[in-house]
Amino acid sequence: MLTLVPTPIGNIADISIRAIEAFAKAEVILCEDTRVTKKLIQLLHERYGLHVNHPRYISLHSHNEAHWIKTLEPSFFDQNVIYASDAGMPGISDPGALLVRYCIDHGLAYDVLPGANALLTAFAASGFATTRISFQGFLPHKGAERDAALEAALFNGMTTVLYESPHRLRKLLDALHVRVPSRRLFLAKELSKKFQNYHHGTASELLERMDETIRGEWVVVIEEGAAQTGAISEADILALNLPKKQAARLISKITGENSKACYARLIDLEVK
């Protein structure tokens, strides 16, 4: 049987009793990084008396997951198999979903334990009163792909949750300041850890408070805005290969972004 086991996102005390019991019974532990999981199990042994029965550890991460699953036989799950990502809920910006799909396709028993998750923790802490959320995970790093993903995040009519690395957070806030200067944001830093912090405000207000060097893990929650109702998106306009000024004017009409700021952004995007 397969069991997906969420692990603490920072505070070891967030581990559940059911998770400890699952580790204790595991014969095989699939994990993103065997070193991280072995360290976690050692901490659980020291603090909560966890004893594991010499399980076999197998590294299963985003780069090898699809290939490894192709080599599986259903009989592999005749034993107690756990999948644990490095932190948080497997399958949420982490491997795990393909394992579940394999079990479904082959009629195998599986279970998913509830537990720590940065997405839902940050959303609950944001104070944005809506039940409709869009989770975008990590945006693409750069270029037109990142720009299109950001557009989808901003104009979907829902509160949007993103994960962002510290060295790209300022770039994200700069982009939000240009495109949605009045939209409220919530930033959660280092959730459940010693230096956890919450930050509320518009992009410009948050930029003023940011230290010169930004560290830590961040979750960004963007207040719900009006959905883009037209059939044409920014990506559609850019695909027409129009002159930049004309494209900027059209984009400003469908998004509300200042046309001059949009033009400057398109030029900057072309240079990159």
Rosetta blueprint (number, residue, H / E / L):
1 M L
2 L E
3 T E
4 L E
5 V L
6 P L
7 T E
8 P L
9 I L
10 G L
11 N L
12 I H
13 A H
14 D H
15 I L
16 S L
17 I H
18 R H
19 A H
20 I H
21 E H
22 A H
23 F H
24 A H
25 K H
26 A L
27 E L
28 V E
29 I E
30 L E
31 C E
32 E L
33 D L
34 T H
35 R H
36 V H
37 T H
38 K H
39 K H
40 L H
41 I H
42 Q H
43 L H
44 L H
45 H H
46 E H
47 R H
48 Y H
49 G L
50 L L
51 H L
52 V L
53 N L
54 H L
55 P L
56 R E
57 Y E
58 I E
59 S E
60 L L
61 H L
62 S L
63 H L
64 N L
65 E H
66 A H
67 H H
68 W H
69 I H
70 K H
71 T L
72 L L
73 E L
74 P H
75 S H
76 F H
77 F H
78 D H
79 Q L
80 N L
81 V E
82 I E
83 Y E
84 A E
85 S L
86 D L
87 A L
88 G E
89 M L
90 P L
91 G L
92 I L
93 S L
94 D L
95 P L
96 G L
97 A H
98 L H
99 L H
100 V H
101 R H
102 Y H
103 C H
104 I H
105 D H
106 H L
107 G L
108 L L
109 A L
110 Y E
111 D E
112 V E
113 L L
114 P L
115 G L
116 A L
117 N L
118 A H
119 L H
120 L H
121 T H
122 A H
123 F H
124 A H
125 A H
126 S H
127 G L
128 F L
129 A L
130 T L
131 T L
132 R L
133 I E
134 S E
135 F E
136 Q E
137 G E
138 F E
139 L L
140 P L
141 H L
142 K L
143 G H
144 A H
145 E H
146 R H
147 D H
148 A H
149 A H
150 L H
151 E H
152 A H
153 A H
154 L H
155 F L
156 N L
157 G L
158 M L
159 T E
160 T E
161 V E
162 L E
163 Y E
164 E E
165 S L
166 P H
167 H H
168 R H
169 L H
170 R H
171 K H
172 L H
173 L H
174 D H
175 A H
176 L H
177 H H
178 V H
179 R H
180 V L
181 P L
182 S L
183 R L
184 R L
185 L E
186 F E
187 L E
188 A E
189 K E
190 E L
191 L L
192 S L
193 K L
194 K L
195 F L
196 Q L
197 N E
198 Y E
199 H E
200 H E
201 G E
202 T L
203 A H
204 S H
205 E H
206 L H
207 L H
208 E H
209 R H
210 M L
211 D L
212 E L
213 T L
214 I L
215 R L
216 G L
217 E L
218 W E
219 V E
220 V E
221 V E
222 I E
223 E L
224 E L
225 G L
226 A L
227 A L
228 Q L
229 T L
230 G L
231 A L
232 I L
233 S L
234 E H
235 A H
236 D H
237 I H
238 L H
239 A H
240 L L
241 N L
242 L L
243 P L
244 K H
245 K H
246 Q H
247 A H
248 A H
249 R H
250 L H
251 I H
252 S H
253 K H
254 I H
255 T H
256 G L
257 E L
258 N L
259 S H
260 K H
261 A H
262 C H
263 Y H
264 A H
265 R H
266 L H
267 I H
268 D H
269 L H
270 E H
271 V H
272 K L
